[in-house]
Amino acid sequence: MNAVRTLLQIVLPFAILGGGAYVSVQIAKGGKKPAVVDEPPPPPLVRVTVARAEDVTFQVAAQGTVEALRTADLSAEVQGRIVAVNPGLRAGAMVAAGETLASLDVADFDFAIAQQRANVARAELRLAQERAEADAALRAWRELEGDRTPDDLVARAPQIRDAEAGLAAAQAALQKAERDRQRTELKAPFTGRVRGVVAEVGQMAQPGQRLATLADDGVVEVRLPIPVAEAAYLDLPLHDEVPLGQGPAVSFRADFAGRTHVWHGHVVRTEGEIDRRTRQLTVVARIEDARGTAADGKDARPPLLVGQFVQAVVVGRTFAGCTALPREALVDGSSVWLVDAENTLRKRPVDVLRAEADRVVLRGGLPDGARVLLSKIAAAEGMRVTAVDGEAGK
């Protein structure tokens, strides 16, 4: 029994393997080979956008630094010792137009006025005396000579003219002394912010000596360098300065204390030369509400400070009948691919009015409603594609 069991354990697996091999060979001989069918690959899926004619208003980006509209060095006009200084005359403080900033000792000027008033009185007395003597001389002449015309010396005409000139000179000297007396007070010529002070009580001021510097920071200007080529898209005042509001509008953006704030202004002039280093034209924009607002909360806006760096966008000209496309639609700098009604590609040359970072603006050249290829593929004339809307394919 053990011999039979051992024999079966050895022979039976080989019999099963041999039978399986025989069946496999018979199946392979009787089966049919699969048919091979050559089918063309499907058209590639591409993104397209629809061309629409529209009016396009251009904008030109620039940047610059805020500068005060006017800055004045306030100087002493007369000599004298400073006896009083306005407590508000400190760097950074605001002063109003006409406000007294410093005062000089007036004693010497009051003395000069008194002297000149005395001189005026003497000149008036002399003139009165000369006129009285002239009247007496004329009466005596008529008694002796009758109606014959007296000469100038008899009528004392030269003496009277000399006395009148002396009186006019004395009056002018009095007016100058009074003006000098007024000039002992240093006044602010306009409302602005004090930028520097050198005046102190006890200091001897000399004519022309700078005592303080005042800047008008309520109205500021920003010099904006732009490439000369960009001037084609702006209506710039190239010859004369224009009133505020007539030049192109400009929006300014600056960060202050962790927040971004916006101011609005207008171009008022262009500088009459091209920068030799950068080959750029400088446009000057003006802002009238630079002092900000005093409101609390989200509506509060800080002042636009002199020296602050700002980003600017100048609103340019509007061109009618243009076509704006995404930048990726442009091919070789002067063409686009169109997808026709049969979903085949056709190359079309275009007239590029302006190429920007994210779009190109074409001056006509495309039929309204044309589908323009956006996808970057190895495009060829007549190539078939499957088009989907550009937004849906992003």
VEXKOLFI-154343 format. One record per residue: residue in one letter; x, y, z of N, C-alpha, C in turn. Coordinates in steps of 0.02 Angstrom, whole numbers, plus 50000, padded with zeros to 5 digits. Layout:
AXYZXYZXYZ/...
***
This chain:
M500424994050000500005000050000500435006250000/N500925006150038501365012050041501705013249974/A501865007949938502195008749873501725011749823/V501075009549824500565012349778500445019649792/R500395021449857500275028549875500855032849852/T501465030349860502045034249840502055035249765/L501865029849729501855030349656501355035449632/L500765035349663500245040249644500465047449659/Q500795048449713501025055249730501535057849680/I501895053349648502405055549601502095056349531/V501695051549510501445051549441500875056449431/L500435057049479499825061049470499975068449454/P500445071949486500575079049468500825079749397/F501245074949374501495075449306500935074349255/A500475069949273499915068749227499475074949221/I499355078349276498945084349274499295089849234/L499945090749243500315095849205500315094349131/G500395088049113500395086149042499725087349010/G499195085649046498525086849018498395094249008/G498605098449055498495105649048498875108448989/A499495105948978499885108348922499565106448856/Y499305100148852498965098048790498375102448775/V497955103948825497355108148814497555115148792/S498095117848820498315124648801498535124948729/V498895119848707499125119648637498535119348590/Q498035115348606497455114848563497065121348559/I497015124848615496655131348615497035136448572/A497695136548579498105141348541498045140048466/K498025133548446497965131948376497285133948347/G496785133548386496115134948360495885142148367/G496245146548406496035153548416496195158048357/K495845163848352495955168848300496375174548327/K496825177248284497225183048304496795189348305/P496915193948357496515200148360496695204748302/A496185208148277496285212948222496575219448249/V497065222348214497375228748232497065234248189/V496755239448222496425244948186496825251348199/D497065254848149497425261248154496935267048155/E496835270348215496385276148221496795282348234/P496625288048204496995294348216496895296648288/P497415299948317497335302548386496815308148388/P496485308948445495975314348449496305321148446/P495945326348422496225333148420496405335548490/P496945339248498497135341648565496615346548593/L496545346248658496085350748692496455357348706/V496175362948683496515369448691496035374548721/R496335379648751495945385248778495905390848727/V495335394048722495235399648676494885405348713/T494945411348686494565417048710494235420348651/V493695423848663493315427048609493515434348604/A493705436448545493905443448533493295447948530/R493325453548567492785458448567493085465348557/A492805469248512493025476148503492745480448560/E493165484848587492955489048643493395495248647/D493175500048687493575506048700494045504448759/V494685505548749495185503848799495515510148825/T495495511148890495845516748922496485514148953/F497045517048933497685514748956497875517949022/Q498305514549058498585517149120499335516149118/V499695520949146500425520649147500645520649220/A501025515649240501265515149309501915518949316/A502005522049374502615525749389502705525849464/Q503245528749486503385529349557503815535449569/G503745538349628504125544349643504115545949717/T504395551649734504455553849803504075560449812/V503725560949868503315566849882503765572849897/E503595578549867503965584749879503465590249894/A503645594849938503215600549954503145605049893/L502545608049885502425612449829502905618449832/R503015621049891503465626749899503795626349967/T504415628349968504815628550030505145635350034/A505115638450092505385645250101505875645350159/D506445648350147506915649950201506735656850227/L506515657250290506295663550320506905667050350/S507035673050326507635676750347507455683350379/A507925685850418507845692550447507955697750393/E507525702950392507595708350343507975714250372/V508005714650438508365720050470508795717150525/Q509255721150549509695718950603509375720250670/G509455715550716509185716650783509265710350825/R509155711250889509215705650935508525702350943/I508505695650940507875691950948507675692151022/V507065694751034506825695251103506245690451117/A505955687351065505395682651076505375677751017/V505225671451034505145666150984504485662650998/N504085661550947503445658050953503575651050981/P503215649051035503315642351062503185636851011/G502775638350960502625633350908503145633050854/L503665637150858504185637050807504685631550823/R504465625550807504885619650818504825615150757/A505355611550742505355607150684504775602250687/G504385602050633503805597550629503155600750648/A503175606750679502555610050700502215613350641/M501555614350647501165617850596501075625050617/V501155629650570501035636750582500565639350529/A500175644450547499685647350502499975653350466/A499695654850408499915660650369499815667050410/G500325671250413500285677550450500455676950523/E500575670850548500745669950618501445672450632/T501525676250688502185678850707502605673150736/L503205672250707503645666850727504205669150773/A504455675250762504985678050804504945685650802/S505195688850855505165696250859505855698850879/L506045704550849506665707850865506535713750912/D507055715950945507025721850988506845727950945/V506335731850966506085737350924506325744150949/A506715744451002506905750951030507255755350980/D507755752750946508125756750897507675758850839/F507195754850821506755756450765506255761850785/D506015761650848505575766950871505945773650873/F506585773550893506985779650893507075782350822/A507195777850774507265780050705506625783150679/I506055780350697505415783150676505325790150705/A505485791050769505425797650800505865802750765/Q506485800750747506935805250711506645807250644/Q506385802450608506115803950541505485808250544/R505095807350596504505811650604504715818950617/A505265819750656505525826450667505785829350602/N506115825450561506365827850497505785829850451/V505245826050453504665827750412504375834450436/A504335835350501504075841650528504505847550506/R505175846850509505615852350488505545853750413/A505465848250374505385849250302504725852750287/E504205851150323503565854550313503615861950332/L503985863450386504075870350407504455874250355/R504995871350329505385874850279504975876250216/L504575871350195504165872350136503655877950148/A503365878050207502885883350222503225890150222/Q503825890550249504195896950249504365899250178/E504585894650137504755896550068504145898950031/R503575895750041502975897950007502755904850032/A502825906050098502645912650125503105918050097/E503755916650094504225921550067504085922749992/A503885917649957503725918449886503115922949878/D502605922249921502015926549916502205933849930/A502635934949980502835941849996503235944849938/A503685940849908504085943349852503645945049792/L503135941149779502695942549723502285948849734/R502075949949796501695956049810502135962249798/A502765961749822503215967449812503355968449737/W503435963149699503555963649627502975967149592/R502355965449609501785968449575501735975949591/E501935977949653501905984949671502415988949630/L502985985749613503515989249576503455988349501/E503285982249479503305980649407502615979849376/G502095979849415501425979149386501295972049364/D501045971449301500855964849275501425961149240/R502015963849239502565960449206502725953949244/T502845948549206502945941949236503615941649271/P503615939549336504255939149372504645932849351/D505305933049359505695927049344505655922249403/D505945916249394505885910949444506225912849509/L506785916349506507125918049568506715922849610/V506365927549576505935932149613505375928349647/A505075923449609504515919649636504745913949683/R505405913449692505705908449736505495901249716/A505405900249650505205893549626505735888249641/P506385889549630506885884349646506895882549720/Q506825887649763506815886349835506215882049856/I505645883449824505045879549840505115872349817/R505405871449755505505864649731505985860849776/D506505864349799506985861049844506665859149910/A506235863449936505895861949998505395856149990/E505055856049932504595850449919504965843849912/A505545843949878505935837849873506185835649941/G506405840449983506625838650050506065835450091/L505445838150083504875835350119504725828250095/A504755827150028504625820450001505145815550026/A505775817650028506305813250052506205811550126/A506015816550165505895815350237505315810550247/Q504785811450207504205806950213504395799750192/A504795799150139505015792450118505445789250171/A505885793150203506305790350256505875788150316/L505345791950329504895789950383504535783450367/Q504315782750304503985776550285504465770650289/K505085771650270505575766150275505695764350348/A505735769250391505835767750462505245763850490/E504645765650467504045762050490504035754850463/R504255754150399504295747350371504815743150408/D505375746150424505885742550462505615740350529/R505205744750558504905743050623504435736950615/Q504075736650559503635730950547504035724550534/R504625725350504505025719550486505375716450547/T505285719350605505565716250665505175710050685/E504605708850653504215702850667504275698050607/L504505692150620504565686950568503905683150564/K503545683750508502885680750500502905675150448/A502465670250457502415664650410502075667050346/P502375666250288502065668550226501495664150203/F501465658050227500925653450209500855648150264/T500295644750263500185639350311500615633350292/G500985630750339501425625150323501735622150384/R502205617650371502535613950425503265616350430/V503475617650492504155619950504504635614150493/R505135615250452505625609950436506285610950472/G506415617050494507045618350529507025625150562/V507365625850620507375632050658508075633350682/V508305639650675508955641650704508875647950746/A508265650550753508155656650791508075655050865/E508425658850907508375658150979508385665051011/V508065665551069508045671951105508755674051124/G508905680551114509565683151128510035683051069/Q509845679651017510275679250958510245685750919/M510805688050892510825694050850510705691950778/A510145694250750509955692550682510245697650634/Q510495695250578510765699650526510315699250465/P510275704650425509865704450365510085698750319/G509585694850297509725689150253509895682750289/Q509955682950355510125676950393509515672450399/R509595666050383509035661350388508885659850461/L508255660650479508045659250548507605652950553/A507255651250498506825645250499506685643350426/T506475637050417506275634450351505565631850357/L505145634050310504435632250311504245628950245/A503875623350249503655619750189502895619450187/D502615620650129501895620150119501745612850102/D501545608950152501415601850141500675600450132/G500265605550127499555604450112499445602850039/V499855605749996499855604249925500545601649908/V500585595549884501235592449870501265590449797/E501865589249775501985586949707502415580649707/V502325576649655502715570549646502985570449575/R503635569749570503965569249504503965561949484/L503655560449426503565553649403503935552549338/P504505549149339504865547649277504495542049239/I504385543049174504065537949132504465537249068/P504475531349039504815530448974504495535048921/V504905537548877504645542148825504115538648783/A504195532248770503705528648729503015528548761/E502985528748828502345528648863501955535148854/A502295540448834501945546848824501425546348769/A501485541348725500985540548672500305538748699/Y500275536148760499635533948789499365539048839/L499685544848845499465549948894499355556648859/D498865560348882498745567248858499125571948905/L499765572948891500195576648936500235584048915/P500255588648964500385595748949501125596848936/L501315596648873502025596848855502315603848852/H501885609048851502135615748842502075620048905/D501475620648931501355624948989501025621049045/E501075623749105500735620649162499985621849154/V499585616849171498855617349166498565617649236/P497975620849244497655621049310497515614049336/L497515613449402497395606949433496705604449413/G496675598249390496055595149369495985594549294/Q496395598249256496345597949184496815592849154/G497345591049190497815585949166497565579049182/P497925573849159497725566949174497675565549249/A497175561649268497095559849339497625554749359/V497835555149422498345550649448498115548149517/S498175541749528498045538949595498715536749625/F498795538349688499415536849724499265531849780/R499725527249789499645522149841500295521749881/A500205521649948500785521249991500605517550054/D501095514150083501005510550145501225514850203/F500815515050255500975518950315500685515450376/A501115513850424500905510750487500525504250474/G500755500350425500465493750414499835493850371/R499635499550346499045499950303499215503450238/T498835501850186498915505050121498395510450113/H498615516350095498165522050087498225524750015/V497685527949993497645530449924497495537849925/W497845541449882497725548649871497615549649796/H497295555249779497145556749709497395563649691/G497655564249631497915570549606497865570949530/H498215575749501498205576749429498895578949405/V499045577249344499655579749312499555587149297/V500055591249314500005598449302500515600849251/R501065597149242501565599349193502055593649182/T502475594549131503035590149120503665594349119/E504205591349143504835594949141505105594949070/G505395600549051505565601648981506205598448957/E506375592548982506975589248958506935581748973/I507345577948936507395570748947508005569448991/D507905565149042508465563449085509015560049045/R509615562649049510165560049008510385553049030/R510265551249092510475544749116509955539349101/T509325540849115508805535749109508415536349044/R508495541849007508125543048945507375542948958/Q507175545849014506465546049032506225553249037/L505575554049028505245560549034504935560949104/T505035566649137504765567449205504105571149203/V503585568049230502915570849235502815573049307/V502535579049317502435581649385501685581549400/A501505578049452500805577649475500735581349542/R500135584149552500005588149613499415585149651/I499475585349718498955582849763498775588449811/E498125590049816497915595749858497715593749928/D497505587549938497265585450005497775581150040/A498405583450040498945579250065498965578850141/R498605583250177498655583150250498235577650282/G497855573950242497475568350270496845570650305/T496545566050342495925567350378496025565850451/A495635569250492495675568350565495165563450590/A494775560250545494255555550567494575549350598/D494205546150643494435540050674494165534050635/G494455528350646494215522250615494495521050546/K494135517250506494395515250441494425520950391/D494035526450403494045532150358494635536850371/A495005535750425495565540150441496115539050390/R496435544450371496985544150324497545548550348/P498155545950353498715550050377498925555050325/P499315560050345499565564750295500055561450247/L500075563950186500575561650138501215565650151/L501705562350180502285565850207502795567350152/V503105573150159503645574950114504215569850121/G504465567450066504975562350066504705555250062/Q504035554350066503745547750064503745544949993/F503885538449987503905535049922503195532549906/V502965533849844502295531949824502305528349757/Q501825523949747501695520849683501125524649650/A501185526049586500695530149551500445526649489/V499805528049472499515525649410499195531649375/V499455533249316499205539049278498695536549228/V498095539449229497565537549182497705540649114/G497735536449063497935538748997497365539748949/R497535539548885497055540748832496615534648822/T496015535848791495555530448774495565529448699/F495685523248678495695521548607495075517448591/A494715519348538494095515948520494225510148473/G493785505148477493805499548430494405495048436/C494675494248496495255489948507495035483048531/T495505478348528495385471648553495915470048605/A495695468548666496155466748720496145459148729/L496745456148726496815448948734497325447348788/P497285441348818497815439248865498485439048829/R499015440348866499675440848837499885434348801/E499655428548827499855422148796499555421048727/A499085425248707498795424548640499275426848586/L499745431148601500195433948551500725428848533/V500845428148467501345423348441501845427248400/D502485426248415503035429448377502985437048378/G502655439848427502625447048435502155450648388/S501855447248338501435450848290500885446548260/S500735440748288500225436348259499835432948315/V499255430148295498855425948340498605419948300/W498425414748336498105408948305497355409448316/L496965408848261496235408848266495985401748257/V495445400148291495105393748284494465395048245/D494435392448183493855394048140493265389648157/A492745390148116492125386548129492215378948125/E492725376648086492855369448081493365367048133/N493505371348182493985369648236494685368248209/T494875372048158495555371648132495915378248146/L496575377848151496975383748167497155387748105/R497085394448110497285398948057497695404648088/K498285405848061498715411048088498515417748058/R498475422848102498255429448079498735434848105/P499045438848060499455444448084499025449948115/V499275453348165498895458448200499325464648210/D499005470348222499335476748236499305477848311/V499875476948345499905477648418499965484948435/L499455487548471499475494548494499905495148556/R499825490348602500225490548664500255483548694/A500845481548715500935475248749501075476648823/E500655473848866500735474848938500935468248971/A501005468449036501245462549072500755456649065/D500105458049067499615452549067499145452749007/R499215457648963498765457948905499105461548848/V498825460548788499025464448729498395467848702/V498485473948678497935477748649498075478448575/L497595476148534497675476148462497275481848433/R497555485048382497205490448346496825487148288/G496235484348303495845481048251496195474648228/G496035472348167496365466548138496025459948151/L495535459648196495185453548212494435454548205/P494085449748175493355450348172493055449648242/D492535453348255492205452948319491915445948330/G492065442848386491835436148401492305430648380/A492875432348351493365427148332493645423648393/R493765417048386494055413148440494815413148432/V495165415148485495895415848483496205410648529/L496715407148503497045401948541497455404848598/L497395401748657497785403748716498295398448736/S498155392148722498595386748744499255386948707/K499785385148741500445384648711500545377648685/I500435376648620500515370148588500945371048526/A501155365348497501525365648433501015366548377/A500765372748371500235374148323500495374148252/A500045372248204500205372348133499595374348094/E499695377348038499145379547996498705373647976/G498045374247988497575368947971497505363548023/M497855363948076497825358848129497145358948163/R496855352948173496205352448206496295352248282/V495845355448318495875355748391495175355148419/T495145353948484494515354248521494555360148568/A494135365148557494185371548592493725371748652/V493975374348707493575375748766493695382948787/D493225385848824493305392648847493925393348890/G494265398948881494905399948916494825399848991/E494295402649019494195402649091494075395649117/A493695391649077493535384849099494145380349099/G494635382049056495215377749051495765379349101/K495685384849139496215386849185496225382449247/
***
